[in-house]
Amino acid sequence: MKLEVYADRMSQPSRAGIIFCKVNGIDYTELKVDISKREHLTPEFAEINPMKQLPAIVDGKFKLFERYPADLFKRSKIHSVLYWHHSNLRRAAAAEAEKLLFSSLSKIESFWLKGDGPFLLGGNQPSIADLSLVCELMQLEVLDEKDRDRFFGPYKKVQQWIKHTRNATSPHFDNVHIILMKVKEKLTNKPLMEANHGGARDIEKRWRSRM
Ligand SMILES: N[C@@H](CCC(=O)N[C@@H](CS)C(=O)NCC(=O)O)C(=O)O
């Protein structure tokens, strides 16, 4: 039976999982679960993932990312980045906690990217950890340039790492992010009322509430 990936490309971990499958040539079927239509909260989807979150992978029994490196040491290191991601960068992006976002970017720059290679943990090729974190940061693409510069400007290594991850997973990375670019286009062409008062943070808040 073919692997089934339940995903919504508006979701950061969904994009990371899809890019991972594509780059690794995994034969899978992508099944869209539309978060904006609350499809992830239906009893049918709860059968797939009782946590009612995306992405979910079905391959006989439910599992998330399957293809961690076989090597136990590498796998543990990747787990450590992912755990860190969930208690730092992911919370920062979700709660718009600017302070946490800056401290997470600073930790990525000074710690996770301190190795010799261009990727996290000094790797020479991106792992699911790179994809997860970069897809999280890509969500900030919907902000205007001024705000993106404010966030990313001080972090040169982070900027390079995002580029490397994008190039290493081309053309899948851009294809999977098309949906996000379309949202950005919509937000740019039709500024929301709040934009006049609260600027980009309000746009981001409104946009995130759709997730
Ligand atoms: N630990 C999960 C987190 C998944 C997650 O936070 N998914 C979000 C989409 S970005 C979701 O399903 N949110 C819907 C909800 O929690 O109701 C992973 O990394 O795969």
The ligand as an SDF file (V2000), in Angstrom:
LIG
                    3D

 20 19  0  0  0  0  0  0  0  0999 V2000
    4.4170   18.0380   16.3680 N   0  0  0  0  0  0  0  0  0  0  0  0
    3.7270   18.2740   15.1600 C   0  0  0  0  0  0  0  0  0  0  0  0
    3.0600   19.6380   15.1840 C   0  0  0  0  0  0  0  0  0  0  0  0
    2.0160   19.7180   14.1450 C   0  0  0  0  0  0  0  0  0  0  0  0
    1.2310   21.0160   14.1820 C   0  0  0  0  0  0  0  0  0  0  0  0
    1.4350   21.8940   15.0540 O   0  0  0  0  0  0  0  0  0  0  0  0
    0.3390   21.1340   13.1840 N   0  0  0  0  0  0  0  0  0  0  0  0
   -0.5460   22.2630   13.1090 C   0  0  0  0  0  0  0  0  0  0  0  0
   -0.4960   22.8580   11.7060 C   0  0  0  0  0  0  0  0  0  0  0  0
    0.8850   23.9140   11.4720 S   0  0  0  0  0  0  0  0  0  0  0  0
   -1.9740   21.8060   13.2970 C   0  0  0  0  0  0  0  0  0  0  0  0
   -2.3360   20.7330   12.8870 O   0  0  0  0  0  0  0  0  0  0  0  0
   -2.7740   22.6530   13.9220 N   0  0  0  0  0  0  0  0  0  0  0  0
   -4.1430   22.4100   14.1120 C   0  0  0  0  0  0  0  0  0  0  0  0
   -4.5260   22.2900   15.5520 C   0  0  0  0  0  0  0  0  0  0  0  0
   -3.6430   22.1340   16.4060 O   0  0  0  0  0  0  0  0  0  0  0  0
   -5.7440   22.3690   15.8190 O   0  0  0  0  0  0  0  0  0  0  0  0
    4.6850   18.1710   13.9690 C   0  0  0  0  0  0  0  0  0  0  0  0
    5.7410   18.7870   13.9650 O   0  0  0  0  0  0  0  0  0  0  0  0
    4.3400   17.4780   13.0350 O   0  0  0  0  0  0  0  0  0  0  0  0
  1  2  1  0
  2  3  1  0
  2 18  1  0
  3  4  1  0
  4  5  1  0
  5  6  2  0
  5  7  1  0
  7  8  1  0
  8  9  1  0
  8 11  1  0
  9 10  1  0
 11 12  2  0
 11 13  1  0
 13 14  1  0
 14 15  1  0
 15 16  2  0
 15 17  1  0
 18 19  2  0
 18 20  1  0
M  END
$$$$
